[in-house]
Amino acid sequence: METKAQVLYDFTAEPGNNELSVQEGETVTITNPGIGGGWIEARNSRGVVGLVPEDYIVINQAQPFSSGGKAAPLDLSFFDSHMPTPASTAQVDVAQPESPVTPVIPVFSSTSTVETSNGNDPWAGFDNNASGGFSNNWAAQPEGTETGKSSNNAWQSGGHGHPQAYQGPGAEDDDWDEEWDDAKSSGGYAESEAGEGGAINRGGAHGSSMKIALNKFPGFSKSGPELYLLSKQTSKGNKLPVYRGEVGPVWAYPEVQLDCVVADPKKGSKMYGLKSYIEYQVMPTTTNRPVNHRYKHFDWLYERLLDKFGSAIPIPSLPDKQVTGRFEEEFIKMRMERLQGWMTRMCRHPVVSSSDVFQLFLTYRDEKDWKFGKRKAEKDENVGVMIFSTIEPEGLPDLDLVEVEQKCEQFSRFTKTMDDGVKDLLTIGNEHWKRCTGPLPKEYQRIGKAFQNLSSVFTSSGYEGEATLTDALTAAGKTYEEIAQMVAEQPKKDLHFLMETNNEYKGLLGCFPDTIGIHKAAVEKVKEADKLVATSKITNSDKVTMAKRASTMSYALQAEMNHFHSNRIYDYNRVMQQYLEQQVKFYETIAEKLRHAHSQFTTM
């Protein structure tokens, strides 16, 4: 029996990619639900068959294909029975030793939905293709958005959900290929939300909040900072030392700064050519040996870093996913530039860049090495607030609760104020960009045309002695037309880099309310310690431990803020120098052209 489905959203097929264009409200017939990779094959009323994102349709029984949003998850057993068994998973898995069940709970909040939108993002206005060809929202954070909670100002709340960038469901084929991963390898994620082990959809009406696995301790299993404050478990793995530097607590920096180059995008295909993708070459400076990654691999890395470090270190989102125009040259170039910016920022961070998962991403040797490292990363126990259990202040005294609270408030005020300043600059820059590419060049063109029209009028007089004047007027008119072209092209030469840097910082600053919120919540828990002791819920020894660990968390926050300030000073020095240098060249070129036009006229 054929299955009918209703289309939830408009979808425009990518030319030459075996996709089917559908419109919201249209009824289609599912011809093959076992395509995989987030796609199904469907036939429209005209008999045309093609691929449609499964998140874009809903079965007529009001059951969506993929879990997410507010709808109940569909039983996928019907589709699994039609799925071909991947070669890499056809063999029976060897039984693993029994281990305690790991609870899966939200990272920072008990809510389950992340609502995202571009909001009033001023930089979202810069689109080379209004129909969705490509978007210039580098790490765009929805303004006033928290996990499972909508607010006009995310900075006024202590929410614990990092804002995300993805604008809607089914934006890209982001399930792992069989050659990259074994099926259903979801690590710490709930299987229904992790797909085939790939990245989780972030945001949108059908999005799911990211979930991480937290350790289960005997007699104590809670979310939030108390999981760390009262943990009895000894931390495993590498320690993250914090030292006293010239500006205060600092992370341990490597002797040689890691960097990498994202380049050489190439189009590949899978499923016998039914689906295509773009693969990028990533070359780290430590090995000078390139590795290849698709966007979804970057997305996997982002999720792992957010799981592991998000409570202590703001991890900005990746550039947006894209449904249409993914193979257009301009979009590929823009995405590569933004992936480069994201990777450069991650390479600069001494904790992130030295982590096992980041090193795996940059230096894996072969498929076996990747799979082993991927499984290890997904089983990491030091995630969420437990990352603080690995931090060791070296030779730093314990801070009292008042000082810890003061540091939180100081950093919260600064990041909030900087966030406002960055958004203001983005708004003004976006308005200036529109003027430079719209009305301003037209004004120069009108002046140029007016000069040339006047020259034509003078020529019609037939007076023999005015040839020099009419030629000079014509040259002046053409000069203003050239200036009009220069004005229209100039934003790409100077304003582009300034806007990209500010948009990147907008995304980074959007993470701080949640990161700082973790610390504020820890302070409140420590304040409650006396009450907990009085009611025999904790001991005096536990109370002392909580205060000591809150001090450790504060040192981590201070080290992170010092890292942030150092990068901020470097980045804005660099981008402002670049902007002003291009502005100087721009106006010098205009001045030279005007001087040349001036010289054409005879001095009387």
N, C-alpha and C positions, 0 to 999 in steps of 0.2 A: 504494500500500500504506500502510495506516495505521500510525503509529508509536506504540508503547506506551511509557510512561514510569512510573517508580516515584517516589512522593512521598517526599522526604527529611525534611521538617518539616511540622508542623501550620501551616495558614494559614487565618485567619478573614477572610472576604470583607467588604469595606467596603460597607454598604448603599447601593444606588443607584449603584454604581460598576462594574457589569458584571463583578464579580470572582466567582471560584468558591472556595468553602470546600473544603479538602482536609485529609486527615489523614495522618500519617506512616505509610508502608507501603502506602498505597492505590495502586492502579494506575489511571492515566488514559490517555486517548487524545489525542494531539496533533492538533488539527484545523486549526490555523493557526500555524506557527512564525514567520511573518513579521510579527507585530504590532509588534515593536521596542520600544525604551524599557525593556528589561529584563523584558518580559512575553511570554507565549505564550498562545494560546487552547487550551483543553483540554476534554474531555468526560469526566465521571465514569461509573461503572458504572450510574448511574440515568438517564443520558442528558442530564444538565444540563450546559450549555456555559457557560464563563466564562473570565476571565483569571486566570492564576496566575503568580507571579514565577518566571522561568526558573531562578533559582538554587535554587529549592525542589524541583526535580525532576531526575531523572537517567534517561537513556534506558536501556532494559533491557539494552543491550549494555555497560552500566557506563561510559558516556561522558557527563559532565555537559555541559549547554548552555554554560556559561560557564567560562572558564579560572579557575583559582584553587585554593587548597588543595593537595592532594597528587595529585589526579587529572590525567591527561594532558589537554591542551586538545583540544576537539572541533573537527574540520574543519567550519567554518561555511559552506563553499561551497554546501552543499545549501540552507541557509536563505537565503543571499544571493540564490540564484536565484529565490526566491519573494518577495523584498522588492521593493516598488514603488520606483521610482527617485524620490528627493525632487526637487522642482522646482528647488531651489537647487543640486543636484549633477548635473542631467541633462546639462549641457553639458560638452564635453570641456575638461579643464584645459589651460591654456597651459603648454608645457614650460618648466621652470625651469632655469637654468644649473646645471651639475654642481657639487657641493660635496663636500668630504670627508665620509665617513660618520662620524656622531657616535655613539660607543659609548654604550650604555644600560646603566648599572650601578646597583646600589643606592646610596642616598644615603650611608649611614654604615656599612652592614654588607653582607657578601656573602650573607647569608641572605635568604630570599625570603618567609617567612611571618610575619605579625604575629598572635600569639595574643592575643585580648582577652577579658576577662570583667569583670563587675562586681566580682568578688572579694568582699572584705569591706567594700565601700563603704557606710559608715553612712548616707549621705544617700540611697542607693538605696531605703531603706525608706520614704521619703516618697512614696507613690504614691496619687493620688486614685482610681485605678482599678487594682485588683489584677490585672485581666485584661489589662492592657496599654493602657488608655485613654490615659494619658500618663505620661511618666517625668520625674522631677525631677533627673536627673543632668546638671547643667550642666558641660560639659567634663570629665565624669568620666573619670579616667585609671585604667586597670587597675593595681592595686597589684602591684609586683614583676614588671612586664612589660617586656621589651626586644624589639627586632626580632629575630625568629627565635630567641629564647631566653627560657626561663621561669626566673624566679628568685624567691625569697622576698623579696628586697630589691633593687630596681633600683638603689639608691644604692651598693651594694657593688661595682658593676661599671662598667667604662668603656665600656659598649655605646654604639652610635651610632645607635639607631633611636628616633625620637620615639614615645612611647606614643600610642595612638589611642583614640577614644571609641566607635566604631561596634560594636554588639553583634550581629553575625551577618550573613549574606548576604542580598541582595535586599531590603533594608529599605525602599527607596523608589525610585520612578521617577526615577533620577538621570542619565539620558542626555539630552544636549542635543536640543532640538527643532530641526527644520530651519530654522525662521525665526530661530534664534539662532546657528546654526553650520553650517559645511559639514561633510559627513560625513567621518568618520575623521580629523578634525583633532586629533591627539593630542599635538602639540608634542613635548616631550622624552620622552614616555612610550612604552613598548612598546605597539604598537597593540593587541595581544591583551588588554592590561590597562586600556586607556583607554576601551574601549567606543566610542561615537560621538563621542569628544572630550570627554566629560563627566568627572565625578569618578570616582576609583577607589574600589572598595569597600574599606573600612578594617577590617581585623581579621576575626574570625570564622573558622569552619572552612573557608570557601571564599574567604577574603580574600587579597589580594595586597599585598606590601609596595610602598610607593611607590618608583618608580624615576625618576631624573632624568638628564638628559644632561649629561655632563661634557666639557670641552674636550679635544681630542686634540692633543697637542703632538708635534713631531718627536722621535722617539727616547725619548719619555717618556709613558707612559699608565698611571697608577696611581690608585687610589682612596685616600681618607683624606687627612690633612693634608699629606702629602708632595706631593700634587698642587699645592698652593699654595706650599709651602716651597721647592720646586725648579722652579717654573714659569718658563719663559723668555718667556712671553707677556705683553705689555703690556696692562694692563686698559683696557677701554673703558667709556664711559658716565660717569655722574655720580660724583663722588668723595664719600665719606662722612667728613667731618672729625671728629676727636676733639680737644677742647680741654681745657685745664687749668681746672677750676672750683674753687669753694670747697671742695668735698668730694673733689676728685680729678678724674680724667679724666671728661669728660661728652660726650654727643652734642651736635650743634648743634641747638638748639631754635628753632622758628619764632617770629616775633614775635606771631602770633595763633594761639591754640590751635584746631585743627580739631575739630569735633564733628559728629555727625549724629543724626538721629532715625529710628528704624525704627517704622513705624506703618501703619495702615489696611490690614490684611490682607484680601484679596479672593479668592474662589474662582473659578478659571478652568478651562477644559477644552481638550482637544485630541483628535485622532483622532476627529473627528466626535462628540465627547461621550463616547467610551469611557473616557477617563482624565481625572481632575480633579487640580488642584493648587492650592496657596495661593501667592499673589503678594503681596509686601510692598512698601510704598513707603519708599524711603530718601531722606532729604533732608539734604544737607550744609550746614553753616553758611556755607561759602564762596560757594555759589551760590544757596542757598535755592530751588533748582529740583529737584523730586523725580524720582527714577529708580525703575524697578520691577525687582524681583529675586525669583526663586524661591529656595527653599532650595538647590537644586543650583547656583545661581549663587554663593551664599555658599560652597558647598563647593569650587567651582572656585577662588575667590579664596583660600581656605584652603590648597589644594594649591600654588598658585603662590607664596604667601608662605612656605610651609614649604620649598619647593624653593629659593627665593632666599635667604632669611634664616635658615633653621633652624639652620645651623652656628654662627651668631653670636648670634642672638636667639631666645629661647624663644617659639614660636608656639603658644598653647593651642588645643586642639581646639574644634570647634563643638559646640553641643548635639547630643545623640544623634539619629540617624535613627529613624524609627518606621514599623512595618509597619501596625499597626491604630490606629484612633482619630485618624488624621491630620486629620480634619475636625471633630473635636469642639471646641467653643468653648474649653473649659479648656486643651486641649493647644495650640491655636493661640495663645492668650494667653500660655501659659508659654513656648512657643518664641519668640514675638516678644520677650518680656522678655529671654530669654537671648541671642538674636541682638543685641539692643540692647546688652547687657552686653559681648558679644564685640567688637562694632563700636566701642563707646566705648573699650575698652582698646586696640584697634588705632589709633584716632584719636589717642590720647594719645602713642603712640610716635613720636618725631620722625623716625626712619628709615623705619618702615613707612608712616606717614601721608603722607610726601612722595614715596613711590615711585610710579613710573609706573603700575604695575598697580593699586595702591589708588586712585589718582586716577581711573583709567579706570573702575573700579567705581562711583565716586561721581558722576562728571561726564560720562559718555558722552552724546553728543548724539542719536545715532540708531543704527539697526542697522548701517550701514556703518562708523560710527566705532567701534562695539563690536567688530565683526569684525576690523577693522584692528588695534585695540589688543590684542585677544586673541591674534592671531597673533604680534604683536611680543613680547608677554609670554612666549609659549610658546617663542620662539626665543632668549630671553635667554641669553647665554653666562655671565654672572656669577652662577652658581648654585652651591649646595653650598659647599665650602670656598673656592671662587674669589671669594666675596663679600669675603673679607679683602683681595683685591687692590685693592679700591676704597677701603679705609679708609686715611686719612692722618692720623697724629698730628701736630697742629700745634704746633710748638715744644716737643715732649716728647722728652726724651733716650731713647736705647735702654736697655731694661732688661736686666740680666743674667739668666741662666737660673735662678739660685737664687730671685730675686725673682719671676720669672714663675711658678715652681712653687709658691712660698709663697702667691701670690694665688689660684691654682687650689684649693689645699687649704683656704684660708680660706673661699672662697665655697662650696666643696663641703660643708664642715662646717656652715655656717650654713643653707644651703638644706635640707640633710638634717634638721637639728634643727627648722627651721620646718615642714617637711613633717610631721614627727611631731606637732608641736604642733597644726597645723591638723587633722590626722586625728583627734587626741584630742578636740578641740573639736567636730568633726562627730559623733563617736560619742556624746558626752555630750549635745549638742544634739538629736540624733535620739532619744535615750532620753527626754529631757525633753519633746520634742514628743509622743511616744507617750503619756506620762503625762498631759499636758495635754489630749489628745484622747480619752483612754481612761479609766483608773481615777480620776483626780483629779476630773473633773466628776461622776462617779457618786457619789463620796464626799460632795460638796456637796449633790447631789440627795437622797441618803439622809438627810442632816441636815435638809434642808428638809422632806422628807416626814415625818420623825419629829416635828418641831415641829408640823406641821399635824395629824398624827394625835393628838397630845396635846391640841391645841386642840379637836378633835372630841370627845375623851373628856370634857374639862372642860365642853363645851356640854351634853353629855347629862346632867349633874348636875341641871339645872333651877334652879340657884341664880341669882337675879336680879342679884346684885352682881358677877358676874365677866365681863360682856360686854366690858369694856375689855381685860381680860387675854386672853381668847380671841381677840379681834380682833388684838391685838398679837402673839400667838403665831402666828396665821395669816400676818400680814404678815412676820414674821421668817422663817417657812418659805419663803414666796415669794421673799424676798430672797436666801436661799441657793440657790434654784433659778435665779434670775437670775445669781448669781455663778457657778454651774456653767456656764451658757451662755457667760458672759464668758471663763472659763478655757479653754473649748474653742476659742473663736474667737481668743484672744489670740496664739497662735503665728504666725498669718498676718499679724498687725500688727507684730510685732517680731522674732521668731525667724527668720521667713522670710528677711528681708534679711541677717541675720547669717549664716545658713546658706548663702545664695546666694553671698555674698562669699567665704566660706571654701571653698566647693566650687569656685569660680572659681580661687582661689589653689591649691587642691589640683591642679587641672588644669595650671596654670602651673608650679608647682613640679615636677610630674611630668616636665616637659621638661628641667629643668636637668641631671640626670645625663648626658644625651646631649650637651647643649651644652658642659658643662664637660669631658665625656669627650673631645671634639675637641681641646680645649686640652691636656689631659693627654697625649694621643697625640702632639701636636706636640712637647711637652717631651721625650718619650721619643725621638722621631726626632732632635731636636737633640743629645741625649746620645750618639746613635750616630754623630754626624758624624765624630768622630776615626777610628772604625773604617772608615767609608766612604771617608775620605781615604786611609787606609793601604792599602786594597784597590783604590785608584784608581777607585772608583765615582763619586766626586764630587771636585771640586777644592777647594782652600782657599778660593777665592772663593765657591764654592757654600756652604761651611760658614759663612762670615761672613753670607751672604745668609739662610741658614736661621735663624740666631740673631736677625738683625734682624727677620725676618718673624714669628718667635715673639713678639718684643717687641710688634709691631703687633697681633697676635692678643690679647695680654694687655691692651693698652690698650682694645681693643674689648670684652673681657670686663669690665673695670673700669667702662667707660662704661655697659654694660648693667646691671651690678649697682647702680651709683649711680642709674640710672633706676628699677630695681626697688625699691630702698629708698625713694626719693622717693614712688613710687606707693603702696607699702605703708603708709607713715606717713599719707599722705592718706586712703587707703581705710579703714584701721582706726580712725582718728579719726572719720571720717564715720559709719561703720556702728555704732560703739559709742555715739556720741552719739545716733543715731537709735534704737538699741535701748533705751538707758536712758531716753530721753525717753518712749518708748511704755510702758516699764515703770512710770515715775512716773505717767503718766496712768491706767494700769491700776489701780494700787494706790490712787491718789487716788479713783478712781470707786468702788472697792470700799469704801474707808473712808467715803465719803459715803453709800453705801447702808446700811452698818452703823450709821452715826450716825443716819440717818433711822429705821431699825428700832428703835434704842435709845430714840429719843424717843417711841415709841408706848406705852412702858410707864410706868405711873404711879409717881412717886416716893413711897415710903411713909414 
